[in-house]
Amino acid sequence: MICPRCHTWLSQVKRPQGLVYQCASCRGFAVSIPVLRKLVPQGIIRDLWNRAQEKQSRSGAECPVCRRKMADVAVGGMEKAPIIDVCIRCQFVWFDRRELEQLPPVIVKQPDRETLPLEVREKLAVLELERLKRREQLATAGDQYPEEWWQWIPGLLGLPVELDAPAVRSVPWLTWSITAAMVVTFLLTFNHLETILDVLGLKPAEFMRLGGLTLITSFFLHGSVWHLLGNGYFLLIFGDQVEDDLGQWRFAALLALAALAGDILHILGDPRSTVPCIGASGGISGIIAFYALRFPSARLGIMLRYFLIFRWIQFPAWAGFVAWLVLQIILAIEQVQGVTNVSALAHLGGCLVGVGAWGLWQSGLLKAG
């Protein structure tokens, strides 16, 4: 989620009532309607909700979730009512600093325990601590589950999923088109794959075959269904945000340069090899690197499975990138030693371009105008 005032990532803050998403700069925060019910009286929430639904125009701040304009409504029945931003679509409310403090809090009636014996009060206190502990554990576990049912499928395959990522403002046509082109190419070639790979695959010892055309054709070729699914999946889940952030032309340039850098590093790793190298993973590695550095706080998750016991573990994108980078370095050493056929050198070459593109973005030279 992104702060509508500062345009920086919001941090999760656990309160006794539930999760809120707070900006470290302006101290504003977003809260869902279910959690808000535990913070302010029901009458105020109903009034806010009804006023937001009745309001014809949306002129408030951008929703931290969907990035669309929220309805800015005043709380009824108050002399100096704060203007609250409400998103009907996402059921989230945005509070600027100290706005929530202007609303009356929920009054929780505490039971009178002073008349109870000391032993009973001590047991009640222990039970209350256990209840709060169980509630926090359940809340933490619940936050780790994906919101979309289909995300369980890649989770079962050991692939990471996006649990909380920046909203995409435009349709990622280029990402979808490149993925579709890879699928179509595989369907057209898999019956004669060995022959086609020998002709159109990238061979380091003959990398200028067909006028260097194999530097391009090898990108769209894949050796198996799993090879295609893996590359297509990573391009789809990371490419849409990068394309949305850079624009189509910059995104295409990043992907092409990352793929070329990956090919070059693969060739330098063993210039005499005649084994065809295929796949889009070099270019996609550049997308992954840019995504992780551009959106370091995006939440990813992987599923840990032990027989019928499932557990989702979540982590920020930057941590996943560091782990991925260490793995690629290890695989690159094994590749040079001839232990593996996976071209981790191509992954590292694409990664270098992604890091460089992020550096240009940081300097303002790569931002879409």
C-alpha positions as CSV (number, residue, x, y, z in Angstrom):
1,M,0.0,0.0,0.0
2,I,1.1,3.5,-0.8
3,C,0.6,6.7,1.2
4,P,-1.7,9.1,-0.8
5,R,0.1,12.1,0.7
6,C,3.8,11.1,0.5
7,H,3.6,8.4,-2.2
8,T,5.8,6.1,-0.1
9,W,5.1,2.6,1.1
10,L,3.0,2.1,4.2
11,S,4.2,-0.1,7.1
12,Q,2.0,-2.7,8.8
13,V,1.4,-1.8,12.4
14,K,-0.3,-4.2,14.8
15,R,-2.8,-2.7,17.2
16,P,-4.9,-4.7,19.7
17,Q,-7.9,-4.0,17.4
18,G,-6.1,-5.3,14.2
19,L,-3.7,-4.2,11.5
20,V,-3.4,-0.6,10.3
21,Y,-1.1,0.6,7.5
22,Q,0.9,3.7,8.6
23,C,3.1,6.2,6.8
24,A,6.4,6.9,8.6
25,S,6.6,10.4,7.1
26,C,3.2,12.1,7.5
27,R,2.0,9.7,10.2
28,G,-1.3,9.2,8.4
29,F,-2.7,5.6,8.2
30,A,-5.2,3.4,6.4
31,V,-7.5,1.1,8.2
32,S,-10.1,-1.4,7.0
33,I,-13.8,-1.0,7.9
34,P,-13.8,-4.2,10.1
35,V,-10.9,-2.9,12.2
36,L,-12.3,0.6,12.3
37,R,-15.5,-0.8,14.0
38,K,-13.3,-1.6,17.0
39,L,-11.9,1.9,17.1
40,V,-14.9,4.2,16.8
41,P,-18.7,3.8,17.6
42,Q,-20.9,2.0,15.0
43,G,-23.0,5.1,14.5
44,I,-20.1,7.1,13.2
45,I,-19.1,4.3,10.8
46,R,-22.6,4.0,9.4
47,D,-22.7,7.7,8.9
48,L,-19.4,7.8,7.1
49,W,-20.3,4.9,4.9
50,N,-23.7,6.3,4.0
51,R,-22.3,9.7,3.2
52,A,-19.5,8.2,1.1
53,Q,-22.0,6.1,-0.9
54,E,-24.3,9.1,-1.5
55,K,-21.5,11.4,-2.6
56,Q,-21.6,11.7,-6.4
57,S,-18.0,12.9,-7.0
58,R,-14.7,11.3,-5.7
59,S,-12.4,14.2,-4.9
60,G,-10.5,12.8,-1.9
61,A,-7.1,11.4,-1.6
62,E,-6.0,8.3,-3.7
63,C,-6.9,5.0,-2.1
64,P,-3.7,3.3,-0.8
65,V,-5.0,0.0,-2.2
66,C,-6.6,0.7,-5.6
67,R,-5.1,4.1,-6.2
68,R,-8.5,5.6,-7.2
69,K,-9.9,8.7,-5.7
70,M,-11.8,8.3,-2.4
71,A,-14.9,10.1,-1.2
72,D,-14.0,12.8,1.2
73,V,-16.8,13.1,3.8
74,A,-17.3,14.9,7.1
75,V,-18.5,13.1,10.2
76,G,-22.1,14.2,11.1
77,G,-23.1,15.4,14.5
78,M,-19.8,17.0,15.3
79,E,-19.1,20.7,15.7
80,K,-15.6,20.5,14.1
81,A,-15.9,17.4,12.0
82,P,-12.7,16.1,10.3
83,I,-12.9,15.3,6.6
84,I,-12.3,11.6,6.3
85,D,-11.4,9.8,3.0
86,V,-13.4,6.6,2.4
87,C,-12.9,4.1,-0.5
88,I,-16.2,2.3,-1.2
89,R,-14.4,-0.1,-3.5
90,C,-11.8,-1.4,-1.1
91,Q,-13.6,-0.6,2.2
92,F,-10.6,1.3,3.5
93,V,-10.5,4.6,5.3
94,W,-7.6,7.0,5.3
95,F,-6.9,9.2,8.3
96,D,-4.4,12.1,8.2
97,R,-2.4,12.7,11.4
98,R,-4.6,13.3,14.5
99,E,-7.9,12.9,12.6
100,L,-8.8,9.7,14.4
101,E,-8.2,11.3,17.7
102,Q,-11.0,13.8,16.9
103,L,-13.5,11.0,16.8
104,P,-15.0,9.5,19.9
105,P,-13.5,6.1,20.8
106,V,-15.4,2.9,21.5
107,I,-16.2,2.6,25.2
108,V,-15.5,-0.9,26.4
109,K,-17.3,-1.6,29.7
110,Q,-14.9,-3.4,32.0
111,P,-16.4,-6.0,34.4
112,D,-16.2,-5.2,38.1
113,R,-13.7,-7.7,39.3
114,E,-12.7,-6.0,42.6
115,T,-15.4,-7.9,44.4
116,L,-14.0,-11.3,43.3
117,P,-11.6,-13.3,45.4
118,L,-7.9,-12.7,44.6
119,E,-7.4,-16.3,43.4
120,V,-10.3,-16.0,40.9
121,R,-8.9,-12.7,39.6
122,E,-5.5,-14.2,39.1
123,K,-7.0,-17.1,37.1
124,L,-9.0,-14.6,35.0
125,A,-5.9,-12.6,34.3
126,V,-4.0,-15.7,33.1
127,L,-6.9,-16.7,30.8
128,E,-7.0,-13.2,29.4
129,L,-3.3,-13.3,28.6
130,E,-3.7,-16.7,26.9
131,R,-6.7,-15.4,24.9
132,L,-4.8,-12.3,23.7
133,K,-1.8,-14.5,22.8
134,R,-3.9,-16.9,20.7
135,R,-5.7,-14.0,19.0
136,E,-2.3,-12.4,18.0
137,Q,-1.1,-15.8,16.7
138,L,-4.2,-16.3,14.6
139,A,-4.0,-12.8,13.3
140,T,-0.4,-13.2,12.3
141,A,-1.1,-16.5,10.6
142,G,-4.1,-15.2,8.8
143,D,-2.2,-12.3,7.3
144,Q,0.2,-14.7,5.6
145,Y,-2.5,-16.4,3.5
146,P,-2.9,-15.1,-0.1
147,E,-6.1,-13.3,-0.8
148,E,-6.7,-14.9,-4.2
149,W,-7.5,-18.6,-4.5
150,W,-5.4,-19.1,-7.6
151,Q,-2.2,-18.1,-5.7
152,W,-2.4,-21.5,-4.0
153,I,-1.5,-23.2,-7.3
154,P,2.0,-21.6,-7.7
155,G,2.4,-21.9,-4.0
156,L,2.0,-25.7,-4.2
157,L,4.6,-25.7,-7.0
158,G,7.1,-23.9,-4.7
159,L,6.8,-20.5,-6.6
160,P,6.6,-17.2,-4.8
161,V,3.3,-15.2,-4.9
162,E,2.6,-11.5,-4.3
163,L,0.8,-10.9,-1.1
164,D,0.9,-7.1,-1.1
165,A,2.3,-5.3,-4.2
166,P,1.8,-1.9,-5.8
167,A,-1.4,-1.5,-7.7
168,V,-1.1,-1.5,-11.5
169,R,-2.7,1.5,-13.1
170,S,-2.7,0.4,-16.7
171,V,-3.1,-2.9,-18.6
172,P,0.3,-4.6,-19.1
173,W,-0.2,-5.3,-22.7
174,L,3.5,-5.8,-23.5
175,T,4.0,-8.2,-20.6
176,W,1.0,-10.2,-21.7
177,S,2.0,-10.2,-25.4
178,I,5.6,-11.4,-24.8
179,T,4.3,-14.2,-22.5
180,A,1.7,-15.2,-25.2
181,A,4.5,-15.2,-27.8
182,M,6.5,-17.6,-25.7
183,V,3.6,-19.9,-25.3
184,V,2.7,-19.8,-29.0
185,T,6.4,-20.5,-29.9
186,F,6.5,-23.5,-27.6
187,L,3.3,-24.9,-29.1
188,L,4.6,-24.5,-32.6
189,T,8.0,-26.1,-31.8
190,F,7.6,-28.8,-29.2
191,N,7.0,-31.6,-31.7
192,H,10.4,-30.9,-33.4
193,L,12.1,-29.3,-30.4
194,E,15.5,-30.9,-30.7
195,T,15.9,-30.0,-34.4
196,I,14.7,-26.4,-33.9
197,L,16.9,-25.9,-30.8
198,D,19.9,-26.9,-32.8
199,V,19.1,-24.3,-35.5
200,L,17.7,-21.4,-33.5
201,G,19.3,-21.9,-30.1
202,L,22.2,-19.8,-29.0
203,K,25.5,-21.6,-29.3
204,P,28.4,-19.7,-27.7
205,A,30.9,-21.0,-30.3
206,E,28.7,-19.9,-33.1
207,F,26.8,-16.9,-31.6
208,M,26.8,-15.0,-34.9
209,R,25.0,-17.8,-36.8
210,L,22.2,-16.5,-39.0
211,G,23.6,-13.0,-38.6
212,G,23.2,-13.1,-34.8
213,L,19.5,-13.9,-35.1
214,T,19.8,-16.7,-32.5
215,L,20.4,-14.0,-29.8
216,I,16.7,-13.2,-30.4
217,T,15.1,-16.5,-31.2
218,S,16.7,-18.3,-28.2
219,F,14.7,-15.9,-25.9
220,F,11.3,-17.3,-27.1
221,L,12.4,-21.0,-27.1
222,H,11.9,-23.3,-24.1
223,G,12.9,-26.8,-23.5
224,S,9.9,-28.1,-21.5
225,V,6.5,-27.2,-20.2
226,W,8.0,-26.5,-16.7
227,H,10.7,-24.3,-18.2
228,L,8.0,-22.3,-20.0
229,L,5.7,-22.1,-17.0
230,G,8.5,-20.9,-14.7
231,N,9.7,-18.1,-17.0
232,G,6.1,-17.1,-18.0
233,Y,5.0,-17.0,-14.4
234,F,7.9,-14.7,-13.2
235,L,7.4,-12.4,-16.2
236,L,3.7,-12.1,-15.5
237,I,3.8,-11.4,-11.7
238,F,6.8,-9.0,-11.8
239,G,6.6,-7.6,-15.3
240,D,3.2,-5.9,-14.9
241,Q,4.3,-3.5,-12.2
242,V,7.6,-2.8,-13.9
243,E,5.9,-2.1,-17.3
244,D,3.3,0.1,-15.5
245,D,6.1,2.0,-13.7
246,L,8.5,2.5,-16.7
247,G,6.1,2.6,-19.6
248,Q,6.1,0.1,-22.5
249,W,9.1,1.4,-24.4
250,R,11.4,1.6,-21.4
251,F,10.1,-1.8,-20.2
252,A,10.9,-3.3,-23.7
253,A,14.4,-1.8,-23.6
254,L,15.1,-3.1,-20.2
255,L,14.0,-6.6,-21.1
256,A,15.9,-6.7,-24.4
257,L,19.1,-5.3,-22.9
258,A,18.9,-7.7,-19.9
259,A,18.5,-10.6,-22.3
260,L,21.4,-9.5,-24.4
261,A,23.6,-9.0,-21.4
262,G,22.7,-12.5,-20.2
263,D,23.6,-14.0,-23.6
264,I,27.0,-12.2,-23.5
265,L,27.9,-13.4,-20.0
266,H,26.8,-16.9,-21.0
267,I,29.0,-16.8,-24.1
268,L,32.0,-15.5,-22.0
269,G,31.5,-18.4,-19.5
270,D,32.3,-21.0,-22.1
271,P,33.0,-19.5,-25.6
272,R,33.8,-22.9,-27.2
273,S,30.5,-24.6,-26.2
274,T,28.2,-25.8,-29.0
275,V,25.4,-26.7,-26.6
276,P,22.3,-24.5,-27.5
277,C,21.2,-22.1,-24.7
278,I,17.5,-21.2,-24.7
279,G,14.9,-19.4,-22.5
280,A,13.8,-15.9,-21.5
281,S,15.3,-16.1,-18.0
282,G,18.2,-13.7,-18.7
283,G,15.8,-10.9,-19.6
284,I,13.4,-11.8,-16.9
285,S,16.2,-11.6,-14.3
286,G,16.6,-7.9,-15.2
287,I,12.9,-7.4,-14.5
288,I,13.2,-9.2,-11.2
289,A,16.2,-7.1,-10.1
290,F,14.5,-3.8,-11.1
291,Y,11.2,-4.9,-9.3
292,A,13.0,-5.8,-6.1
293,L,15.0,-2.6,-5.9
294,R,12.1,-0.4,-7.1
295,F,9.5,-2.0,-4.8
296,P,11.7,-3.4,-1.9
297,S,8.7,-3.4,0.6
298,A,6.4,-5.4,-1.6
299,R,5.3,-8.5,0.3
300,L,6.0,-11.9,-1.3
301,G,5.2,-15.3,0.1
302,I,6.1,-19.0,-0.4
303,M,4.4,-22.1,0.9
304,L,6.1,-24.5,3.2
305,R,4.5,-27.9,3.0
306,Y,5.0,-31.0,5.2
307,F,2.5,-33.7,4.3
308,L,-0.9,-32.1,4.8
309,I,0.5,-29.2,6.9
310,F,0.7,-25.9,5.0
311,R,2.4,-22.8,6.2
312,W,2.9,-19.5,4.3
313,I,6.0,-17.5,4.9
314,Q,6.1,-13.9,3.8
315,F,9.1,-11.7,3.2
316,P,9.9,-8.3,1.5
317,A,10.9,-8.3,-2.1
318,W,14.4,-7.1,-1.3
319,A,15.0,-10.1,1.0
320,G,13.8,-12.5,-1.7
321,F,16.1,-10.8,-4.2
322,V,19.1,-11.2,-2.0
323,A,18.4,-14.9,-1.5
324,W,17.8,-15.3,-5.2
325,L,21.1,-13.5,-6.0
326,V,23.1,-15.7,-3.6
327,L,21.6,-18.8,-5.3
328,Q,22.5,-17.5,-8.8
329,I,26.1,-16.9,-7.7
330,I,26.4,-20.5,-6.4
331,L,24.8,-21.9,-9.6
332,A,27.2,-19.8,-11.7
333,I,30.2,-21.3,-10.0
334,E,28.7,-24.8,-10.6
335,Q,28.0,-23.8,-14.2
336,V,31.6,-22.8,-14.8
337,Q,32.8,-26.1,-13.2
338,G,30.4,-28.1,-15.5
339,V,28.2,-29.3,-12.6
340,T,24.9,-27.8,-13.9
341,N,23.4,-26.9,-17.3
342,V,21.4,-24.0,-15.9
343,S,22.8,-20.8,-17.2
344,A,23.1,-18.8,-14.0
345,L,25.6,-16.6,-15.8
346,A,22.8,-15.4,-18.1
347,H,20.7,-14.7,-15.0
348,L,23.5,-12.6,-13.5
349,G,24.0,-10.7,-16.7
350,G,20.4,-9.8,-16.9
351,C,20.4,-8.9,-13.2
352,L,23.3,-6.4,-13.8
353,V,21.2,-4.6,-16.4
354,G,18.2,-4.5,-14.0
355,V,20.4,-3.0,-11.2
356,G,21.7,-0.5,-13.7
357,A,18.2,0.5,-14.8
358,W,17.2,1.0,-11.2
359,G,20.2,3.3,-10.8
360,L,19.1,5.3,-13.7
361,W,15.5,5.4,-12.3
362,Q,16.9,6.7,-9.0
363,S,18.7,9.5,-10.8
364,G,15.5,10.4,-12.6
365,L,16.8,9.5,-16.1
366,L,14.5,6.5,-16.5
367,K,11.2,7.8,-15.1
368,A,8.3,7.6,-17.5
369,G,7.2,11.1,-18.5
